[in-house]
């Protein structure tokens, strides 16, 4: 997968994570179940689900957004880590695939 495609995918995932966080009404209640120290979260994803980091970027308020996935099972998880080190799970699912889609050709000169 080329760098441009990875950046576009990460931007879309970052936007989805930011939207999720912005629309959550009771973040404090969710963080107690879905958040923890980054090292513990990454260890759980690696040892429990076989997921490794596939991409990362900086989101709103300097949060680090990461996508973890397993090549063997297709499971995936999106995490957001706050500058203080607290990592929260924002989404997860199945059937992860790497894509290498080309950008559409813009035929206008404007």
Rosetta blueprint (number, residue, H / E / L):
1 X L
2 X L
3 X H
4 X H
5 X H
6 X H
7 X H
8 X H
9 X H
10 X H
11 X H
12 X H
13 X H
14 X H
15 X H
16 X H
17 X H
18 X H
19 X H
20 X H
21 X H
22 X H
23 X H
24 X L
25 X L
26 X L
27 X H
28 X H
29 X H
30 X H
31 X H
32 X H
33 X H
34 X H
35 X E
36 X E
37 X E
38 X H
39 X H
40 X H
41 X H
42 X H
43 X H
44 X H
45 X H
46 X H
47 X H
48 X H
49 X H
50 X L
51 X L
52 X E
53 X E
54 X E
55 X E
56 X E
57 X E
58 X E
59 X L
60 X H
61 X H
62 X H
63 X L
64 X E
65 X E
66 X E
67 X E
68 X E
69 X E
70 X L
71 X L
72 X L
73 X L
74 X L
75 X L
76 X E
77 X E
78 X E
79 X E
80 X E
81 X E
82 X L
83 X L
84 X L
85 X L
86 X E
87 X E
88 X E
89 X E
90 X E
91 X E
92 X E
93 X E
94 X L
95 X L
96 X L
97 X L
98 X L
99 X L
100 X L
101 X L
102 X L
103 X L
104 X L
105 X L
106 X L
107 X L
108 X L
109 X L
110 X L
